[in-house]
Amino acid sequence: MRTGLVLARHELRLLVSLALWVARRRHGTRDGGTAFGYARGQGPVMFGFAFVCVVESITMAVLLRDYPAVHRVVFMLDVYTIVLVVGMHAASVVRPHVLDADAGSGSGSLRIRRAAHVDLRIPLEKVESVRRELRTTHERAEGELDVAIGAQTSVTLQLTEPVAHFTFLGRRRDVRLVRFHADDADSLVKAITLARSGPSALPSPLPDQPG
């Protein structure tokens, strides 16, 4: 029962995200936070997946043309699947990471998201360090969270103390290290550093490190 409610809420978020995408609006950025996107590289893959679903729908329509009742049911399911696939990409576009802080203030928060699946708020005062780090392989470890896009992360946050992350089905995990992806990782790392410590504390740029 609980799992069904979680799935229903998730699908509702995808549909809302699709509506926001069509309206060219973003979720969670009205209060002046700075948005950082992460969906640039996954668009072709998602639309390729949607195209495969369209081909499958046409194929099933041909195969079931002599069974109109079954055809109608399968067709509706296929269309809904395509809508959800496009909705997943729309959610990644309209739900960016959001940095809510003033430069040098040391307060505020970073909201890390992945479509409608992950939404983690991290107070900036709990950020010990932030660095640009490209990784393409990730091993699950206790106290670490990898929010990968296209199997890669480009920003690493080390925290001073654990923050609570809740999985898709609501299980709690305490994490002290978070890796995630941003399309413009350098700008995000710079913005976080400025917000935490002011312009004088900007680090030298770090080269990408292979995972």
VOPAGU-2260 file (C-alpha; in pm, 1 decimal, decimal comma):
REM VOPAGU-2260
SITE   aa  ch    i         X         Y         Z
SITE  MET   A    0       0,0       0,0       0,0
SITE  ARG   A    1     275,7     244,0      97,2
SITE  THR   A    2     476,4     153,6    -213,8
SITE  GLY   A    3     172,1     220,8    -429,5
SITE  LEU   A    4     128,8     566,1    -276,5
SITE  VAL   A    5     496,9     645,8    -330,3
SITE  LEU   A    6     475,0     542,2    -695,5
SITE  ALA   A    7     155,1     743,8    -743,7
SITE  ARG   A    8     317,3    1056,9    -595,2
SITE  HIS   A    9     621,8    1006,1    -813,1
SITE  GLU   A   10     413,7     977,0   -1129,5
SITE  LEU   A   11     220,7    1289,7   -1029,1
SITE  ARG   A   12     550,0    1480,6    -993,8
SITE  LEU   A   13     650,5    1365,5   -1341,8
SITE  LEU   A   14     322,3    1488,9   -1489,3
SITE  VAL   A   15     355,1    1822,9   -1307,8
SITE  SER   A   16     713,6    1850,3   -1433,3
SITE  LEU   A   17     594,5    1787,9   -1787,6
SITE  ALA   A   18     345,3    2074,4   -1752,7
SITE  LEU   A   19     617,3    2304,3   -1613,6
SITE  TRP   A   20     847,5    2207,7   -1899,9
SITE  VAL   A   21     584,0    2296,0   -2158,1
SITE  ALA   A   22     526,4    2628,3   -1976,5
SITE  ARG   A   23     905,3    2691,0   -1961,3
SITE  ARG   A   24     900,9    2722,9   -1583,4
SITE  ARG   A   25    1121,8    2576,8   -1311,7
SITE  HIS   A   26    1036,5    2422,1    -979,7
SITE  GLY   A   27    1185,4    2553,3    -655,2
SITE  THR   A   28    1358,9    2865,0    -788,8
SITE  ARG   A   29    1104,3    3135,7    -706,7
SITE  ASP   A   30    1274,9    3256,4    -388,2
SITE  GLY   A   31    1584,2    3392,9    -561,3
SITE  GLY   A   32    1805,3    3084,8    -554,0
SITE  THR   A   33    2052,8    3021,3    -834,9
SITE  ALA   A   34    1971,0    2722,1   -1055,1
SITE  PHE   A   35    2233,9    2484,9   -1192,8
SITE  GLY   A   36    2118,3    2236,5   -1453,8
SITE  TYR   A   37    2237,1    1878,1   -1495,4
SITE  ALA   A   38    2020,1    1733,3   -1775,8
SITE  ARG   A   39    2210,1    1856,2   -2081,9
SITE  GLY   A   40    2385,2    1528,0   -2157,5
SITE  GLN   A   41    2095,0    1290,2   -2105,2
SITE  GLY   A   42    1843,3    1444,7   -2347,2
SITE  PRO   A   43    1938,3    1237,9   -2656,3
SITE  VAL   A   44    1930,1     915,2   -2453,8
SITE  MET   A   45    1587,4     987,8   -2307,1
SITE  PHE   A   46    1436,4    1086,6   -2641,0
SITE  GLY   A   47    1595,4     779,1   -2798,8
SITE  PHE   A   48    1420,7     569,3   -2535,2
SITE  ALA   A   49    1092,5     747,7   -2608,2
SITE  PHE   A   50    1138,7     676,3   -2981,7
SITE  VAL   A   51    1186,0     305,6   -2906,7
SITE  CYS   A   52     860,6     314,5   -2707,5
SITE  VAL   A   53     682,4     475,2   -3004,2
SITE  VAL   A   54     812,0     203,8   -3239,6
SITE  GLU   A   55     701,7     -64,0   -2993,0
SITE  SER   A   56     355,8      94,9   -2971,3
SITE  ILE   A   57     317,4      93,9   -3350,0
SITE  THR   A   58     434,3    -267,3   -3369,4
SITE  MET   A   59     184,0    -379,2   -3105,4
SITE  ALA   A   60     -92,2    -188,4   -3282,4
SITE  VAL   A   61     -23,7    -390,6   -3598,9
SITE  LEU   A   62       0,0    -722,4   -3414,6
SITE  LEU   A   63    -322,9    -662,3   -3218,7
SITE  ARG   A   64    -530,7    -510,3   -3496,4
SITE  ASP   A   65    -764,8    -811,8   -3490,8
SITE  TYR   A   66    -820,0    -778,1   -3115,1
SITE  PRO   A   67    -964,4    -427,4   -3071,2
SITE  ALA   A   68   -1034,6    -452,3   -2697,2
SITE  VAL   A   69    -681,3    -568,4   -2615,7
SITE  HIS   A   70    -539,6    -317,5   -2863,1
SITE  ARG   A   71    -708,5     -25,4   -2688,0
SITE  VAL   A   72    -572,8    -128,7   -2347,8
SITE  VAL   A   73    -219,5    -185,7   -2475,8
SITE  PHE   A   74    -227,4     139,7   -2672,7
SITE  MET   A   75    -329,0     338,8   -2364,4
SITE  LEU   A   76     -51,0     177,2   -2160,6
SITE  ASP   A   77     202,8     249,6   -2435,2
SITE  VAL   A   78     100,9     614,5   -2458,1
SITE  TYR   A   79     119,5     652,6   -2080,2
SITE  THR   A   80     466,0     495,0   -2080,3
SITE  ILE   A   81     584,8     743,7   -2342,3
SITE  VAL   A   82     441,5    1032,1   -2138,5
SITE  LEU   A   83     627,9     910,4   -1828,3
SITE  VAL   A   84     956,3     873,1   -2017,9
SITE  VAL   A   85     931,9    1230,0   -2150,9
SITE  GLY   A   86     819,6    1337,8   -1802,8
SITE  MET   A   87    1140,1    1194,8   -1653,0
SITE  HIS   A   88    1349,0    1414,8   -1879,6
SITE  ALA   A   89    1119,4    1712,2   -1815,1
SITE  ALA   A   90    1164,4    1662,0   -1439,1
SITE  SER   A   91    1542,9    1674,3   -1481,8
SITE  VAL   A   92    1513,0    2002,4   -1672,1
SITE  VAL   A   93    1262,6    2183,4   -1447,5
SITE  ARG   A   94    1405,7    2055,6   -1116,4
SITE  PRO   A   95    1768,0    2179,4   -1123,2
SITE  HIS   A   96    2010,3    2201,2    -835,0
SITE  VAL   A   97    1947,2    2525,0    -642,9
SITE  LEU   A   98    2201,0    2724,8    -443,4
SITE  ASP   A   99    2021,6    2956,6    -201,4
SITE  ALA   A  100    2284,0    3182,7     -44,7
SITE  ASP   A  101    2457,7    3521,4     -63,7
SITE  ALA   A  102    2827,9    3539,4    -146,1
SITE  GLY   A  103    3037,9    3532,5     167,2
SITE  SER   A  104    2742,0    3480,8     400,2
SITE  GLY   A  105    2835,6    3128,2     504,2
SITE  SER   A  106    2466,7    3046,5     545,1
SITE  GLY   A  107    2202,4    2915,4     312,4
SITE  SER   A  108    2159,5    2577,3     150,4
SITE  LEU   A  109    2233,1    2370,2    -154,4
SITE  ARG   A  110    1945,8    2167,8    -294,1
SITE  ILE   A  111    2069,4    1865,5    -489,8
SITE  ARG   A  112    1814,9    1698,9    -715,9
SITE  ARG   A  113    1778,5    1431,3    -979,8
SITE  ALA   A  114    1448,5    1450,1   -1166,4
SITE  ALA   A  115    1169,7    1355,9    -923,7
SITE  HIS   A  116    1378,6    1084,6    -754,0
SITE  VAL   A  117    1625,3    1276,8    -534,7
SITE  ASP   A  118    1575,7    1602,0    -344,0
SITE  LEU   A  119    1842,3    1663,0     -79,2
SITE  ARG   A  120    1895,8    1993,6     104,6
SITE  ILE   A  121    2239,6    2052,9     254,3
SITE  PRO   A  122    2301,3    2354,3     482,7
SITE  LEU   A  123    2614,2    2534,2     366,6
SITE  GLU   A  124    2747,9    2547,3     720,6
SITE  LYS   A  125    2778,4    2167,8     703,9
SITE  VAL   A  126    2993,8    2175,9     390,4
SITE  GLU   A  127    3356,4    2106,9     483,2
SITE  SER   A  128    3491,3    2115,5     127,6
SITE  VAL   A  129    3373,1    2120,2    -233,0
SITE  ARG   A  130    3572,8    2026,9    -540,1
SITE  ARG   A  131    3539,4    1964,4    -910,3
SITE  GLU   A  132    3590,9    1591,7    -958,2
SITE  LEU   A  133    3481,1    1396,2   -1262,5
SITE  ARG   A  134    3403,7    1033,2   -1182,2
SITE  THR   A  135    3256,6     774,4   -1415,8
SITE  THR   A  136    3261,0     477,0   -1180,4
SITE  HIS   A  137    3097,4     461,9    -838,9
SITE  GLU   A  138    3101,2     194,7    -571,4
SITE  ARG   A  139    2835,5     200,4    -303,2
SITE  ALA   A  140    2988,2     285,5      34,0
SITE  GLU   A  141    2847,3     357,6     377,0
SITE  GLY   A  142    2792,9     728,5     434,8
SITE  GLU   A  143    2830,6     819,7      66,3
SITE  LEU   A  144    2566,7     923,4    -185,9
SITE  ASP   A  145    2621,5     926,2    -561,4
SITE  VAL   A  146    2365,0    1124,9    -760,8
SITE  ALA   A  147    2493,4    1033,0   -1104,2
SITE  ILE   A  148    2360,6    1154,6   -1438,7
SITE  GLY   A  149    2460,8     947,9   -1738,5
SITE  ALA   A  150    2677,7     735,0   -1505,3
SITE  GLN   A  151    2895,2    1031,2   -1407,3
SITE  THR   A  152    2936,4    1283,6   -1127,5
SITE  SER   A  153    3138,7    1604,7   -1150,5
SITE  VAL   A  154    3114,4    1769,1    -806,6
SITE  THR   A  155    3212,4    1622,2    -469,8
SITE  LEU   A  156    3092,5    1760,8    -134,9
SITE  GLN   A  157    3255,2    1658,0     192,5
SITE  LEU   A  158    3037,3    1738,9     494,7
SITE  THR   A  159    3133,2    1817,9     853,6
SITE  GLU   A  160    2851,9    1600,8     986,6
SITE  PRO   A  161    2596,8    1362,3     839,0
SITE  VAL   A  162    2275,5    1481,5     677,2
SITE  ALA   A  163    1968,6    1265,1     631,8
SITE  HIS   A  164    1887,7    1140,2     284,6
SITE  PHE   A  165    1567,4     947,9     219,8
SITE  THR   A  166    1563,3     695,1     -61,8
SITE  PHE   A  167    1287,0     665,8    -319,7
SITE  LEU   A  168    1088,1     434,4     -91,3
SITE  GLY   A  169    1154,7     640,7     221,1
SITE  ARG   A  170    1444,7     456,5     382,5
SITE  ARG   A  171    1678,4     691,0     570,8
SITE  ARG   A  172    2050,6     705,9     500,6
SITE  ASP   A  173    2294,3     936,7     681,3
SITE  VAL   A  174    2557,5    1063,8     438,3
SITE  ARG   A  175    2876,2    1265,5     486,4
SITE  LEU   A  176    3000,6    1265,6     127,6
SITE  VAL   A  177    2786,4    1352,0    -173,5
SITE  ARG   A  178    2885,1    1326,5    -537,5
SITE  PHE   A  179    2657,0    1471,4    -802,8
SITE  HIS   A  180    2661,4    1609,0   -1156,1
SITE  ALA   A  181    2617,8    1962,4   -1285,4
SITE  ASP   A  182    2642,4    2076,8   -1646,5
SITE  ASP   A  183    2859,5    2372,0   -1539,2
SITE  ALA   A  184    3041,6    2214,7   -1248,0
SITE  ASP   A  185    3313,3    2482,2   -1233,0
SITE  SER   A  186    3060,0    2761,8   -1186,3
SITE  LEU   A  187    2873,6    2567,5    -919,2
SITE  VAL   A  188    3190,9    2489,9    -722,9
SITE  LYS   A  189    3291,2    2857,2    -744,3
SITE  ALA   A  190    2946,5    2973,0    -630,6
SITE  ILE   A  191    2944,5    2736,3    -332,0
SITE  THR   A  192    3294,5    2846,1    -230,7
SITE  LEU   A  193    3199,8    3213,0    -257,0
SITE  ALA   A  194    2885,5    3159,1     -51,7
SITE  ARG   A  195    3076,5    2976,9     221,7
SITE  SER   A  196    3391,8    3184,7     255,8
SITE  GLY   A  197    3392,8    3493,0      35,7
SITE  PRO   A  198    3600,5    3577,8    -273,3
SITE  SER   A  199    3937,5    3555,1     -99,0
SITE  ALA   A  200    3895,4    3183,0     -35,9
SITE  LEU   A  201    3850,2    3073,8    -396,8
SITE  PRO   A  202    4066,8    2769,7    -471,8
SITE  SER   A  203    4274,4    2719,6    -782,9
SITE  PRO   A  204    4087,8    2532,6   -1056,0
SITE  LEU   A  205    4127,5    2156,6   -1035,4
SITE  PRO   A  206    4158,6    1944,1   -1350,9
SITE  ASP   A  207    3910,5    1667,0   -1416,6
SITE  GLN   A  208    4010,7    1341,7   -1256,3
SITE  PRO   A  209    3915,5    1019,3   -1429,1
SITE  GLY   A  210    3694,9     789,8   -1228,7
